[in-house]
Amino acid sequence: MDSFEWLNGYEVGFGLHHVDFSNTNRPRTPKYSAHFYYNVIKDNGFPTPDDEKMLYGHFRKDFLWSTATASYQIEGGWMSDGKGLSIWDKFAHTPLRVFDDDNGDVACDSYNKVEEDVAMLQQLKVTHYRFSISWPRVLPDGTTNHINEAGLNYYHRLVDALLAANIQPHITLYHWDLPQALQNVGGWENETIIAKFKDYTDLIFSRLGHKVKFWITINEPYNIANVGHGYGVAAPGISFRPGTLPYIVGHNLLKAHAEVWHLYDEKYRAKQKGIISITINSDWSEPRNPYKQEDIDAARRVVQFYIGWFAHPIFNGDYSDTMKTIIRERSLAAGLPKSRLPEFTPEEIQRIKGTYDYFGFNHYTTVLAFPVEYGNLQHYDADRGAGTIADRTYLDSGSSWLKISPFGFRKILNFIKEEYGNPPIIITENGVSERGPVDLNDIHRSYYYEKYINQVLKAYLLDGVDVRGYTAWSLMDNLEWATGFSERFGLFYVNQSDPKLPRVAKNSVKLYSTIISCNGFPDPALGPNDCLPEEPTQPETDKPVKFLGMKLSVSDAETGLNITFALLIVALFGILCSFSFCLFRRKKKSKENADAVNVHSIKTDM
């Protein structure tokens, strides 16, 4: 327990139990380390936890296997063929916004490399490919006043090439690159954008819908609302109203999504027979100390303010009671006349609820939560009332926010099942980054995919979570938003120093393509499986041969022969050295005798 620590007094605590020295009763409270040490003693060491053991089995037969990219991150061609400017074009050209002043002007040049990109997908053996359409490439000013046919033709070529390769396109209609012309009139803060988004998607459905069966309305509304309009570290880079603007933007994103879902449902579904949903991202959150109720409550709030912000209105109707109550109470306590969280009308609640065909879900990592009191600060973080850190035992990645923690994947999939009625789930992003020197032997990525996908299998087989597909982020190294090209998530390496931007497979391609071919993880105890790559064949056992009177294998005899030959060389070298030394001594002695004779002759003459 904590005690009197010599010169440090009671300021330093070494104990497994905290002692409250301000209380005359000196109560003892176990710290997290006490519980940890208890389990070490109970287990007599460190056995592999059940949730870390591999599960062998397979996904459903029609499981969707995919990989993903986003238009601004890979396309390039930022001013090609009539494309308009996006908010990311402006953001990336603003000094100090993107690491090393990187930008997507060229990116991976996918606008000119359809065939190369499809070839990578074929090597992976994916059944689907998730990519996004650049709104300003198709509608330069964001409206249907001018349709850029050249931009549309790029997506026609890409979709046709995918279908020819027997790969189904999975299209994201909005992946963050809003036309700058619409941002100039308020962007997602201006409610008029809902109608403009509907017009844009109507055009895309009418032109591409007969060839596309899988749609996503909006990618990660949390990041658009809070990272782009709260923290301001992504386009459009607004950070001066963090207590109100993220909620306004989020409100409009939800209504825009609902209108596009209803548009497809009412106008296109019967003929085109596709499915459409939104993609929501979230970390899983564990309490920093699982034995403290306040940490448990903080972890719950983190999840409700993250995944629940957008999932609750779509899957359950309206914002969660947790969000509504906390934000309203904190707003009123600060002297505001009403909640900073906008309210839906009863009609809007009904309009938004049920606007999904599946739960599109992006997940990368797990955090540890603990309560933080922010006073009257009007901010998303203060509303959440929690801080988050990473467990220092989690493996690192190339991104400061991403720690490898596979167990959290299964937990949050189960949360979706319990919280939202076990909807069909398509995992639309999951992956890991690296930075620094390029190493095509990306062991950490193979480890990540194997462990995370195995957690998905556990959720599917053991927990009954209705998982329908999995998407690896990302197909290739690309512009990783504000971190530029410094963080690399790709299965394929793209050499940015080569003007041709060649794509090179990393070793993780073999691992992911094998999981796809096996549709899961075949049990090695059942013997060889056709889906597994062939192991290098071992040569047949050598027949014994006689060597120096002994029976040895060919390889052993060869080793013996080499050793014998080496010894002979050493012996020969020794003989030569001895002979040379004797010869040298003999010549030296002869010279000495000759010199002695000469000296004697000289003396006689004298």
C-alpha positions in Angstrom: 0.0 0.0 0.0 1.0 3.7 -0.2 3.1 4.6 2.8 5.6 7.1 4.2 8.1 7.2 1.4 11.2 8.5 3.3 12.3 12.0 2.1 9.3 12.2 -0.3 6.9 11.8 2.6 3.4 11.0 1.4 3.8 12.6 -2.0 5.0 9.5 -3.8 2.9 6.3 -3.7 4.4 2.9 -4.5 1.5 0.9 -3.2 -0.8 -1.5 -5.0 -3.5 0.1 -2.8 -4.2 3.8 -2.4 -4.3 5.1 1.2 -6.2 8.3 1.8 -4.0 10.0 4.3 -6.4 12.9 4.6 -8.9 10.6 6.3 -8.1 9.7 9.9 -9.4 6.1 9.2 -6.7 5.7 6.5 -9.1 3.8 4.1 -7.4 1.5 1.5 -8.6 1.3 -2.1 -7.2 -1.1 -4.6 -5.6 0.5 -7.6 -5.8 -1.1 -11.1 -2.4 -2.6 -10.6 -3.7 -4.5 -7.6 -6.4 -6.2 -9.7 -3.8 -6.8 -12.4 -1.4 -8.4 -10.0 -4.2 -10.5 -8.5 -4.9 -12.0 -11.9 -1.2 -12.7 -12.5 -1.1 -14.6 -9.2 -4.4 -16.4 -10.0 -3.2 -17.4 -13.4 0.3 -18.2 -12.2 1.7 -16.3 -15.1 0.4 -14.9 -18.4 -1.8 -17.4 -20.3 -3.1 -16.2 -23.7 -6.6 -14.7 -23.1 -9.5 -16.4 -24.8 -10.2 -13.3 -26.9 -6.7 -13.4 -28.3 -6.7 -17.1 -29.4 -7.3 -17.7 -33.1 -10.7 -19.0 -34.1 -10.8 -21.2 -37.2 -13.8 -21.1 -39.4 -15.4 -19.3 -42.4 -17.7 -16.4 -43.2 -21.0 -16.8 -45.1 -20.6 -17.9 -48.7 -21.7 -14.6 -50.2 -19.3 -12.6 -47.9 -18.2 -9.3 -49.5 -14.4 -8.9 -49.6 -13.2 -5.4 -50.6 -10.6 -2.7 -50.3 -11.1 1.1 -50.4 -9.9 4.5 -51.5 -11.2 8.0 -51.7 -11.2 10.4 -54.7 -9.1 13.2 -53.3 -6.6 10.8 -51.8 -5.8 9.0 -55.1 -7.2 10.6 -58.2 -5.0 13.6 -58.8 -6.0 15.5 -62.0 -7.1 18.4 -59.7 -7.8 20.7 -62.6 -8.1 18.2 -65.4 -10.9 18.1 -68.0 -13.1 20.8 -66.4 -13.0 19.6 -62.8 -14.0 22.3 -60.2 -12.1 23.1 -57.0 -12.9 21.2 -53.8 -12.5 22.3 -50.2 -9.6 19.9 -50.0 -7.9 21.6 -53.0 -8.1 24.9 -51.1 -7.2 23.4 -47.7 -4.1 21.6 -49.0 -2.9 24.7 -50.9 -3.1 26.7 -47.6 0.4 26.9 -46.0 0.9 24.8 -42.8 -2.4 22.9 -43.2 -1.0 19.7 -44.6 2.3 18.1 -43.4 5.2 19.0 -45.6 2.8 21.0 -47.8 1.7 17.8 -49.6 -1.4 18.0 -51.7 -3.6 15.9 -53.9 -2.9 17.7 -57.2 -1.4 14.4 -58.6 -1.7 12.0 -55.6 -1.6 8.5 -57.1 -2.7 9.7 -60.5 -5.6 7.2 -60.5 -7.5 9.5 -62.9 -5.0 8.2 -65.5 -4.3 4.7 -64.2 -7.6 2.8 -64.3 -6.0 -0.3 -65.7 -3.2 -0.4 -63.1 -5.6 0.1 -60.2 -7.9 -2.7 -61.5 -4.9 -5.0 -61.9 -4.0 -4.5 -58.2 -7.6 -5.4 -57.2 -7.3 -8.6 -59.3 -4.1 -9.5 -57.5 -5.9 -9.1 -54.2 -8.8 -11.3 -55.4 -11.4 -8.9 -53.9 -15.0 -9.3 -54.9 -15.8 -5.5 -54.4 -14.0 -2.2 -54.6 -15.1 0.8 -52.6 -14.2 4.2 -54.1 -15.7 7.6 -54.0 -16.9 10.1 -56.7 -15.5 13.6 -56.6 -18.6 15.9 -56.5 -16.7 18.9 -58.2 -15.3 16.6 -60.9 -18.8 15.9 -62.0 -20.5 19.2 -61.0 -17.7 21.9 -61.0 -19.8 24.5 -59.1 -21.7 21.9 -57.1 -25.0 22.3 -59.0 -26.5 20.7 -62.0 -26.3 23.9 -63.9 -23.2 22.5 -65.6 -22.5 18.7 -65.9 -18.9 17.9 -66.6 -19.2 14.9 -68.9 -15.5 14.3 -69.0 -15.5 13.8 -65.3 -18.4 11.4 -65.5 -16.7 9.5 -68.2 -13.8 8.7 -65.8 -16.2 6.9 -63.5 -17.8 5.1 -66.4 -14.4 3.8 -67.4 -13.6 2.7 -63.9 -16.9 1.0 -63.3 -16.8 -0.8 -66.7 -13.2 -2.0 -66.0 -14.3 -3.3 -62.6 -17.2 -5.2 -64.0 -15.1 -6.7 -66.7 -12.8 -8.0 -64.0 -15.8 -9.4 -62.1 -15.4 -6.9 -59.3 -18.5 -5.1 -58.0 -18.2 -1.3 -57.5 -19.2 0.1 -54.1 -19.5 3.8 -54.5 -19.3 6.5 -51.8 -21.2 9.6 -53.0 -19.5 12.0 -50.6 -16.0 11.4 -49.1 -15.2 14.9 -47.9 -14.3 16.8 -51.2 -17.2 19.3 -51.2 -17.2 21.7 -54.2 -15.5 24.9 -53.0 -18.3 26.9 -54.7 -20.8 25.4 -52.2 -18.5 26.1 -49.3 -18.4 29.7 -50.4 -22.1 29.9 -49.6 -21.9 28.1 -46.2 -21.2 24.5 -47.1 -22.7 21.9 -44.8 -23.8 24.7 -42.3 -26.2 26.0 -44.9 -29.4 23.9 -45.0 -29.8 24.5 -48.7 -27.0 22.0 -49.3 -29.5 19.2 -48.6 -31.3 19.9 -51.9 -28.0 20.3 -53.8 -26.7 17.0 -52.5 -29.9 15.4 -53.5 -29.6 16.8 -57.1 -26.0 15.6 -57.3 -26.8 12.1 -56.2 -29.9 12.0 -58.5 -27.6 12.6 -61.4 -25.1 9.9 -60.3 -27.9 7.3 -59.8 -29.4 8.1 -63.2 -26.0 7.8 -65.0 -24.3 5.0 -63.1 -27.0 3.2 -61.2 -27.8 0.6 -63.8 -24.2 -0.7 -63.3 -23.8 -0.2 -59.5 -25.5 -2.2 -56.8 -23.7 -0.9 -53.6 -23.9 2.7 -52.5 -22.8 4.8 -49.5 -24.3 8.3 -49.1 -21.7 10.0 -46.8 -18.4 8.8 -45.4 -17.8 9.4 -41.6 -20.2 12.3 -40.8 -18.4 12.5 -37.4 -15.2 13.6 -39.1 -16.9 16.0 -41.4 -18.8 17.7 -38.5 -16.3 17.6 -35.7 -12.8 17.3 -37.3 -13.6 19.7 -40.1 -15.9 22.1 -38.3 -14.9 21.7 -34.6 -11.2 21.0 -34.3 -10.5 22.5 -37.8 -7.7 20.1 -38.7 -9.5 18.9 -41.9 -11.2 20.8 -44.7 -12.8 23.3 -44.5 -10.7 24.0 -41.4 -13.2 25.8 -39.2 -12.5 25.8 -35.4 -13.9 29.0 -33.9 -17.4 27.7 -33.0 -16.7 24.2 -31.5 -19.7 24.2 -29.3 -22.3 24.8 -31.9 -21.1 24.4 -35.5 -20.3 20.6 -35.4 -23.9 19.9 -34.2 -25.4 22.1 -36.9 -23.3 20.4 -39.6 -24.1 17.0 -38.2 -27.8 17.8 -38.2 -27.7 18.8 -41.9 -25.6 15.7 -42.8 -28.2 13.4 -41.3 -31.1 15.1 -43.1 -29.1 15.1 -46.4 -28.4 11.4 -46.0 -32.1 10.6 -45.3 -33.2 12.5 -48.4 -30.8 10.7 -50.7 -31.8 7.3 -49.2 -35.5 8.1 -49.8 -34.6 9.3 -53.4 -33.0 6.0 -54.2 -35.7 4.0 -52.4 -38.5 5.7 -54.2 -37.1 6.4 -57.7 -34.3 3.9 -58.4 -34.4 0.8 -56.1 -37.1 -1.1 -58.0 -35.3 -0.9 -61.3 -31.6 -0.9 -60.3 -32.0 -3.3 -57.3 -29.1 -1.9 -55.3 -28.6 -1.2 -51.6 -27.7 2.1 -50.0 -26.6 3.3 -46.5 -24.3 5.7 -44.7 -20.9 4.8 -43.3 -20.3 5.7 -39.6 -16.9 5.5 -37.9 -16.0 5.0 -34.3 -13.3 3.8 -31.9 -14.2 1.4 -29.1 -13.8 2.8 -25.6 -12.8 0.9 -22.5 -12.7 2.5 -19.0 -9.2 3.5 -18.0 -9.8 1.7 -14.7 -12.5 -1.0 -15.2 -13.1 -1.1 -11.5 -14.0 2.6 -11.3 -17.7 3.4 -12.1 -16.8 7.0 -13.2 -14.4 5.5 -15.8 -17.0 3.0 -17.0 -19.5 5.9 -17.4 -17.0 8.0 -19.3 -16.3 5.1 -21.7 -20.0 4.8 -22.4 -20.3 8.5 -23.1 -17.4 8.4 -25.5 -19.1 5.7 -27.6 -22.5 7.4 -27.4 -21.0 10.8 -28.6 -19.1 9.0 -31.3 -21.0 6.2 -33.0 -24.3 7.1 -31.4 -24.3 10.7 -32.6 -25.2 9.5 -36.1 -26.3 5.9 -35.7 -29.0 6.6 -33.1 -31.1 8.9 -35.3 -30.8 6.5 -38.3 -31.3 3.2 -36.5 -33.4 4.1 -33.5 -34.9 7.5 -34.2 -33.6 10.9 -32.9 -30.4 11.6 -30.9 -29.7 9.5 -27.9 -31.1 10.6 -24.5 -27.5 10.8 -23.3 -26.5 13.4 -25.9 -29.8 15.4 -25.6 -29.8 15.6 -21.8 -26.1 16.4 -21.4 -25.9 19.1 -24.1 -29.2 20.7 -23.0 -28.2 20.8 -19.3 -24.8 22.2 -20.1 -26.2 24.8 -22.5 -28.7 26.1 -20.0 -26.2 26.1 -17.2 -24.0 28.4 -19.3 -26.9 30.8 -19.7 -28.0 29.9 -23.2 -31.7 30.0 -23.9 -31.8 26.5 -25.4 -29.7 23.4 -26.2 -26.8 23.8 -28.6 -27.9 20.4 -30.1 -30.5 21.2 -32.8 -33.9 19.4 -32.4 -35.6 17.3 -35.1 -39.3 17.7 -35.6 -41.4 14.6 -35.2 -41.7 14.5 -39.0 -37.9 14.7 -39.4 -37.4 11.9 -36.8 -39.6 9.6 -38.8 -38.0 10.7 -42.1 -34.5 9.8 -40.9 -35.3 6.7 -38.9 -34.8 3.5 -40.9 -32.8 5.1 -43.7 -30.4 2.2 -44.1 -30.0 -1.1 -45.9 -27.0 -2.1 -43.9 -24.7 -0.6 -41.2 -21.6 0.8 -43.0 -18.9 0.8 -40.3 -15.3 2.1 -40.2 -13.1 1.0 -37.3 -9.4 1.2 -36.4 -8.6 1.3 -32.7 -9.6 1.3 -29.0 -9.1 4.0 -26.4 -9.2 4.2 -22.7 -11.6 6.7 -21.2 -11.8 8.7 -17.9 -13.9 11.6 -16.7 -12.8 15.2 -17.3 -14.6 18.2 -15.9 -14.5 21.2 -18.3 -16.6 23.7 -16.3 -18.9 25.8 -18.5 -16.8 25.4 -21.6 -19.2 25.0 -24.6 -17.4 22.4 -26.7 -18.0 18.9 -28.0 -15.2 17.5 -25.7 -16.7 19.2 -22.7 -20.1 17.8 -23.5 -18.7 14.4 -23.7 -17.0 15.0 -20.4 -14.2 12.5 -21.0 -10.6 12.3 -21.9 -9.1 9.4 -23.8 -5.6 7.8 -23.8 -4.1 4.7 -25.4 -3.1 1.7 -23.4 0.8 1.7 -23.5 0.8 -2.0 -24.0 -1.0 -1.7 -27.4 1.3 -2.0 -30.4 2.0 1.2 -32.2 1.4 2.2 -35.8 2.4 5.1 -38.1 -0.4 7.2 -36.8 -0.4 8.7 -33.3 -4.1 8.0 -32.8 -4.0 4.4 -34.0 -2.9 1.7 -31.6 -3.3 -2.0 -32.5 -6.1 -3.4 -30.3 -8.0 -6.2 -32.1 -10.2 -7.1 -29.1 -12.1 -3.8 -29.4 -13.4 -4.7 -32.9 -15.4 -7.6 -31.6 -16.7 -5.5 -28.7 -18.0 -2.6 -30.8 -19.5 -5.0 -33.4 -21.4 -6.5 -30.5 -22.4 -3.0 -29.3 -23.9 -2.4 -32.7 -25.8 -5.6 -32.5 -27.3 -4.9 -29.1 -27.8 -1.1 -29.5 -29.2 -1.1 -33.0 -31.1 -4.3 -33.4 -28.5 -6.5 -35.1 -28.5 -4.8 -38.5 -26.5 -6.3 -41.4 -23.0 -4.8 -41.1 -20.6 -4.1 -43.9 -17.2 -3.1 -42.6 -16.3 -0.3 -45.0 -12.8 0.5 -43.6 -10.2 -1.2 -41.4 -6.5 -1.0 -41.6 -3.2 0.2 -40.2 -0.4 2.7 -41.2 3.3 2.9 -41.2 5.7 5.8 -41.5 9.5 6.2 -42.1 11.7 4.1 -44.3 9.8 1.9 -46.8 9.7 -1.8 -46.0 7.7 -4.0 -48.3 7.8 -6.7 -45.7 5.1 -5.0 -43.7 4.8 -7.6 -40.9 2.8 -5.4 -38.7 0.1 -4.9 -41.3 -0.2 -8.6 -41.9 -0.5 -9.1 -38.1 -3.1 -6.4 -37.9 -5.3 -7.8 -40.7 -5.1 -11.4 -39.4 -6.0 -10.4 -35.8 -8.7 -7.9 -36.6 -10.4 -10.0 -39.2 -10.3 -13.0 -36.8 -12.2 -10.8 -34.3 -14.8 -10.2 -37.0 -15.1 -13.9 -37.5 -15.6 -14.4 -33.7 -18.3 -11.8 -33.7 -20.0 -13.5 -36.6 -19.6 -17.2 -35.6 -19.6 -17.0 -31.8 -21.8 -13.9 -31.1 -24.3 -13.9 -33.9 -23.4 -10.5 -35.3 -24.8 -10.1 -38.8 -21.5 -9.2 -40.6 -21.9 -9.3 -44.4 -18.6 -7.9 -45.6 -15.1 -6.5 -44.9 -13.1 -3.7 -46.5 -9.4 -3.2 -46.0 -8.1 0.4 -45.9 -6.4 1.0 -48.2 -5.7 -0.3 -51.6 -2.5 1.8 -52.0 -0.5 4.4 -50.2 -2.1 7.8 -50.8 -2.5 11.3 -49.4 -3.5 10.7 -45.8 -5.4 14.0 -45.5 -3.6 16.5 -43.2 -0.6 14.1 -42.6 0.1 14.1 -46.3 2.1 11.2 -47.7 4.0 10.6 -44.4 1.5 8.0 -43.2 1.0 5.0 -45.5 -2.0 2.7 -45.1 -1.7 0.9 -48.5 -1.5 -2.8 -49.3 0.4 -1.5 -52.3 3.4 0.9 -52.1 3.3 3.9 -54.4 6.7 5.4 -55.1 6.0 9.2 -54.9 9.6 9.9 -56.0 9.0 8.3 -59.4 7.0 10.4 -61.8 5.4 7.2 -63.1 4.0 6.5 -59.6 4.5 2.7 -59.9 2.5 0.4 -57.6 4.4 -2.4 -55.8 2.7 -5.1 -53.7 3.7 -5.3 -50.0 3.8 -8.7 -48.3 0.5 -8.1 -46.7 -1.1 -8.6 -50.1 -0.4 -12.3 -49.8 -1.9 -12.5 -46.4 -5.1 -10.6 -47.3 -5.6 -12.4 -50.6 -5.2 -15.8 -48.8 -7.9 -14.8 -46.2 -10.1 -13.8 -49.1 -9.5 -17.1 -51.0 -10.2 -19.1 -47.8 -13.2 -16.9 -46.9 -11.8 -17.0 -43.4 -9.3 -19.1 -41.5 -9.2 -22.9 -42.3 -8.3 -25.1 -39.4 -4.7 -26.4 -39.9 -5.6 -29.5 -37.8 -7.9 -30.6 -40.7 -4.9 -30.9 -43.1 -3.9 -29.0 -46.2 -6.5 -26.7 -47.8 -6.7 -25.7 -51.5 -7.2 -22.1 -50.6 -3.8 -21.8 -48.9 -0.7 -21.0 -50.9 1.6 -23.9 -51.7 4.4 -24.3 -49.3 7.9 -24.7 -50.8 8.5 -28.3 -51.6 11.2 -30.1 -49.5 13.7 -32.3 -51.3 13.4 -36.0 -50.7 15.6 -37.5 -48.0 19.0 -38.2 -49.3 20.0 -41.9 -49.6 23.0 -42.8 -47.4 26.5 -42.9 -49.1 29.8 -44.2 -47.8 32.3 -41.7 -46.8 35.6 -42.6 -45.1 34.1 -45.9 -44.0 30.9 -44.3 -42.6 27.3 -44.2 -43.9 26.2 -40.6 -44.3 23.5 -38.7 -46.1 24.6 -36.9 -49.3 24.4 -33.5 -47.5 26.4 -34.8 -44.5 28.9 -36.4 -46.8 29.2 -33.2 -48.7 29.8 -31.3 -45.5 32.4 -33.9 -44.4 34.1 -33.6 -47.8 34.2 -29.8 -47.6 35.8 -30.0 -44.1 38.3 -32.6 -45.3 39.2 -30.5 -48.3 39.6 -27.5 -46.0 41.9 -29.4 -43.7 44.0 -30.6 -46.6 44.4 -27.0 -47.8 45.4 -26.0 -44.3 47.9 -28.9 -44.1 49.3 -28.1 -47.6 49.7 -24.5 -46.6 51.5 -25.6 -43.4 53.9 -27.8 -45.5 54.6 -25.0 -47.9 55.3 -22.6 -45.0 57.6 -25.2 -43.4 59.5 -25.9 -46.6 59.8 -22.1 -47.3 61.2 -21.6 -43.8 63.7 -24.4 -44.1 64.8 -23.1 -47.5 65.2 -19.6 -46.0 67.3 -21.0 -43.1 69.5 -23.0 -45.4 70.2 -20.0 -47.7 70.9 -17.8 -44.7 73.4 -20.4 -43.3 75.2 -20.8 -46.6 75.6 -17.0 -46.8 77.0 -16.9 -43.3 79.6 -19.7 -44.2 80.6 -17.8 -47.3 81.1 -14.6 -45.3 83.3 -16.4 -42.8 85.6 -17.8 -45.6 86.0 -14.3 -47.0 87.0 -12.9 -43.7 89.6 -15.6 -43.1 91.1 -15.0 -46.6 91.4 -11.3 -45.9 93.2 -11.9 -42.6 95.7 -14.4 -44.2 96.5 -11.9 -46.9 97.4 -9.3 -44.3 
